[in-house]
Amino acid sequence: MRKFCAQLPIEIDYGILIRTLVAFLADGKVKLGNRVFEQENKLRGLLEGKKTQLKDIVDDVKRSVSLNIGLLQKRSIRKLPAGNVIPVMSYYVHKRGTLPLRKRRVYSSGSS
């Protein structure tokens, strides 16, 4: 993941990728910002339970993050708080499989 982070076309904090990975592991149900120590056991259990799927989950994170960075760049969006936007957008696209056609047109055309 660190190597992937270093190769991204924009500079983002490595912690953003970790938050995105946790969202994928926990199906969006774990919040790292609140009560981290209380959730340590839950995260440990998730990692243990999904040990065989971890490589696929990491690959999904990389694909989703890359797609969303591309969308943000296409729209010339530079001032969004990436720490909040990238994990949420990446998880959304991952769960949906893609952006709905209407939203893809908006992103690709550059119009609102």
Protein Blocks (a to p, Z undefined) as FASTA:
>chain_A
ZZmmmmpcbdcdfklmmmmmmmmmnnopacfkgokllmmmmmmmmmmmmmmmmmmmmmmm
mmmmmmmmmmmmmnopakbcfklmmmmmmmmmmmnopacfklmmmmmnopZZ
